[in-house]
Amino acid sequence: MELTRYTFTGQLVLKGALHIGSGSGGSLGSDQTVTDATVVRDSHGRAYIPGSSLRGVLRSAVYSYAPALFPDDRLGELYDDDEDREKNIRERIESLDLATSEVRLQELLDTWLTPAERLFGTVFWASPLLIPDLYPTKRDANKPEPVLAGEVRHGVGIDRDTGAAREQVKYDFEVLPSGQCFELLLRCEMPTACESTWTKLLALALRLLEQGEISLGGRLARGVGQVELRDLRVYRLQLDRAGLRAALLADGAARYGAPQADGWTRRTLEVD
């Protein structure tokens, strides 16, 4: 099976504050300010955007927009993760003869799963889309990523019956400041036969990021989470002997393959 690898790089810029919670409270840096909900940080104290969080919002965006954008194409045939659909596919798999080969099973899943399910993955199919965690942009390539200081936002609990603030229910949470940039890397290895469909779905997701139409993280009702993709670069590498050899011998961005012209997301979506 012929494979093609696409690599996408860019800067994810915070247009507003961002909160992706760690699930607990704690102190902030050297001033020992305590907050009820800190942002997620690694073992070195560096704030980052989990790749899984970005994958989730991109998947949801594609599932929301693709049916309207591709109404007459199988790309518009999208499903939510409902128990009936999962049960139906599981029953199909269990009904197969024990002698069914792995190759034949993959061929059947190709027809049972939609392109978006195969791209973003399901319980039956491992996603080929790699999104590593995003760290703040380095100002000096020879130094480690900066330990980004957060800010504290305050809020109050709301009585759902009266719509007024509840007494003695005050909380605060940490956010990362607006204007911070994070390094984005996406990579997807796809069967060449799927290239025209999967690239449309990826172009849709990335175009929405470029236009600032996707919000990330929690506390969205508090007006945080706006992000925008800038400086997108797209590379294509044919995973054959010649392509792999060239990539292994190359330095810098050339190792990703042939650079695609600017405006890749728009051009890809314009193709019928």
URWO-V329192 format. One record per pair of residues at least 12 apart in sequence whose ideal C-beta (glycine too) atoms are under 6 Angstrom apart, sorted by the first residue. I is the first residue (numbers start at 1). J is the second residue. If there is no record, write none. Layout:
[[I;J] [I;J]]
This chain:
[[1;191] [2;192] [3;189] [3;239] [4;190] [4;192] [4;195] [4;238] [5;189] [5;237] [5;239] [6;188] [6;236] [7;187] [7;235] [7;256] [8;186] [8;234] [9;185] [9;233] [10;184] [10;229] [10;231] [10;232] [11;181] [11;230] [11;231] [12;182] [12;184] [12;227] [12;229] [13;181] [13;228] [13;230] [14;178] [14;180] [14;227] [15;212] [15;226] [15;228] [16;178] [16;224] [16;226] [17;175] [17;178] [17;224] [18;176] [18;217] [18;225] [19;173] [19;175] [19;217] [19;218] [19;219] [19;224] [20;39] [20;40] [20;53] [20;217] [21;37] [21;218] [22;38] [22;40] [25;37] [26;38] [28;150] [29;149] [35;152] [35;172] [35;174] [36;171] [36;172] [37;173] [38;174] [39;150] [39;174] [39;176] [45;147] [46;145] [46;147] [47;148] [47;176] [48;133] [48;135] [49;134] [49;182] [50;133] [51;131] [51;132] [51;133] [54;131] [55;131] [57;214] [57;216] [58;205] [59;120] [61;205] [61;208] [61;214] [62;116] [62;201] [62;204] [62;205] [63;78] [66;78] [75;115] [75;197] [77;114] [78;114] [78;116] [89;112] [109;125] [113;125] [115;197] [116;201] [119;198] [119;201] [128;188] [128;189] [129;188] [130;187] [131;186] [132;185] [134;182] [134;184] [135;183] [136;148] [136;182] [137;181] [137;183] [150;174] [150;176] [151;175] [151;177] [152;172] [152;174] [153;173] [153;175] [154;172] [155;171] [156;170] [157;169] [175;224] [199;268] [200;268] [203;265] [203;268] [203;269] [206;265] [207;265] [209;229] [210;229] [212;228] [234;260] [234;264] [235;256] [235;257] [235;259] [236;257] [236;258] [236;260] [237;257]]
